[in-house]
Amino acid sequence: MENILYSLINSHGVWILDPEIQATFASFSPSAQPSDEILNRFWKLRSLRKSLCQFCFGLALIIVAITPILRFYK
């Protein structure tokens, strides 16, 4: 169950969020300030990706902590 959930979240982050973040970042110009709408979209996507990464990290820690316990429970 955890692997399926992890793969769904990971694939969403890699295949959906990252291209959107990269496209938004590519629209920035070094000589001009981007509009507030574009900046807000960029930071919103980054915060969503960060929250997904934190969730996956927590899930991985839980799996690492519980696996040895379940192994010796039998």
Buried (B, 14 or more C-beta within 10 A) or exposed (E): EEEEEBEEBEEBBEEEBEEBBEEBEEEEEEEEEBEEEBEEBBEEBBEBBEEBEEBBEEBEEEEEEEEEEEEEEE
